[in-house]
Amino acid sequence: MNPPDVKPRQVTCPTCKGPSAYEPGNPFRPFCSARCKGNDFGAWASEQFRLAAEAPPDDQPFGDAKLQ
């Protein structure tokens, strides 16, 4: 029994928003190219992707109170 021909799933590249084949043959998945993958890594490394957080007040202990 031969498996049916399955078209590779097309996803949107997170960096350039272009089409990207999401299949084992694409070593950059979910990105479309090495350039987009590298750009995304550079953005993470330079902390462009971060979550906003409030700093704790100075009068409250930081960390787990049981360990203080």
C-alpha positions in Angstrom: 0.0 0.0 0.0 1.5 3.3 -1.1 0.8 6.4 1.0 -1.1 9.1 -0.9 0.9 12.1 -2.2 0.7 14.7 0.5 1.4 18.3 -0.3 3.7 20.0 2.2 1.9 22.2 4.6 2.4 25.9 3.9 2.8 28.2 6.9 3.6 31.8 7.3 7.2 32.6 8.0 7.3 34.4 11.4 10.0 36.9 10.2 9.1 38.0 6.6 5.4 36.7 6.6 6.1 34.9 3.3 5.1 31.3 2.6 7.2 28.5 4.1 7.0 24.8 3.6 6.6 23.1 7.0 8.1 19.7 6.2 11.3 17.7 7.1 12.9 18.9 3.8 13.0 22.5 5.0 15.8 22.7 7.6 14.8 26.2 8.6 11.1 25.4 9.5 9.0 27.3 10.5 11.2 30.0 8.8 11.5 30.2 5.0 15.3 30.7 4.8 18.5 30.8 6.8 18.3 34.6 6.7 14.9 34.7 8.4 16.0 32.2 11.0 19.1 34.2 11.7 17.2 37.5 11.9 14.9 35.9 14.5 17.8 34.6 16.5 19.4 38.0 16.4 16.2 39.6 17.7 16.1 37.2 20.6 19.8 37.7 21.4 19.4 41.5 21.4 16.4 41.1 23.7 13.9 42.6 21.2 11.5 40.0 22.3 10.8 40.4 26.0 7.9 40.5 28.4 7.1 43.7 30.3 7.4 43.2 34.0 7.1 45.5 37.0 10.1 45.6 39.3 9.3 44.5 42.9 9.1 47.3 45.4 12.4 48.0 47.3 10.8 47.3 50.7 9.6 43.8 49.8 12.0 40.8 49.9 12.9 39.4 46.5 12.6 35.7 45.9 11.2 32.9 47.9 10.4 33.9 51.5 11.2 30.4 52.8 14.7 30.7 51.6 15.4 34.1 53.2 
